[in-house]
Amino acid sequence: MTSLECAKLAAKAISDKKGLNIKIIRVEDVSVIADYFVIATGTSSTHVKALADEVEFKLSEAGVSVSHIEGYRSNSWILLDYIDVIVHVFSDEAREYYDLERLWQDGEIIEAEIEE
């Protein structure tokens, strides 16, 4: 599975669980951190965890294992590191505060091809 396919599958998993404002940003040309970021918002701390769990489940089903998870005990931001793809699931307040879209504005927004 390519990193773009992985990012799109993560975005689809988030969409299926009613995640909000889902963005895929291609950062491979501006950073060595990853090829893609997937950024999404949950409506509550429980929803943020459910979205992260769904991404982990769907990617695991596709044979892609998470390398590292940060913030799972947090109420506002969970990061799932798939090496080439990093998934960020935020509460609304945390997403606004950290504003990753602004920080990575040199990256290219990729169409997720999902229905929100």
N, C-alpha and C positions, 0 to 999 in steps of 0.2 A: 504494500500500500504506500502510495506517495505521501509526502507530508501535506500536500494540498487536499488529497482525499481524506486524510486523517482529520484535518481541520474542518472540512465540510461535514464529516460524520459527527464530529463533536458538536458543531453548530446545529445539526439536525436533531441530535439527542436533546440538546437544550431546548430547541423549538418544540419538540414533542412533549416536553414537560412544562410548556408555557413560559419559558424564559423570555425576557424582554430585551429589546434593543441589541440584538445579536450582531456583532461585527467580526469579520475576519480581516486582519491586517497582515499583508506580506511585508516582513521586516528583514528578509534575508539579504537585501542589498544595502541595508543601513546598519546591520548589527550581526554579530556572530552568535548572539544568544539563541536564536531560533530562526526557522524559516517563516513561521506564522504565529500570530497571536489570535486567539479566539476570545472575545470579550462579551460578557453578557451580564444581565441584571436579574436578580431574584426579588420577589416582593416581600420576603421576610427571611429571618435567619434559617428557619426550617426549609423554606423554598430554596435558598442558596445551597444548603447541604443536599437537598434532593436533586438539584440540577447537577452538582458535582458528582454525586453518586451515579446518576444516569449516564453521564459522560464516561465515567470509569467503567460502568457495566457494558455499555454499547461498544466501546473501543476494545474492551477485553474480549467480547464476543467475536470481534473482527480480528483477534489475534494480536492486538497492540496493548502492551503493558505499560502502565504508568511508571515512570522512573522515580518520581518524588511528588509528595503532596505537602503543601504548606497551608496553614491557616484553618485546618478542618475544625478546630475547636473555637475558632473565631466566629463572631456573629456577623461579619461583614465582608470578608474576602477570602476565597479559597482559590489556590493556585494548583493546577495539575500540570506537571512537567512531563511531556512526552518527548523530550530531547529536541526534536525538530518543530514541535508544536507545543505552545504553552497556552493553557486554557485558564482564563481569569473569570471567576464568577463572583460578582459583587452584590452587596446591598445597594440600593439607590444612593444612599448618602455617601458610601465609600467610593462608589464609581465617580460621583461628582467631585469628591475630594481629591482622589488620585489622578483623575482625568488622563488616563493612559492614551486616549485618542489624540490628545494634544501633544503629549510627550513623544508619541510615535507618528506624528503627522507627516513625516517624510516617507513613511511606509505607504504601500498601496492598498486601498480598500478593495477587497475581493468580494464579488457577489456570492453570497452563501447559497443561493438557489433553494431557499426554503420559504415556506409560507409562515408568516407570523400572525 
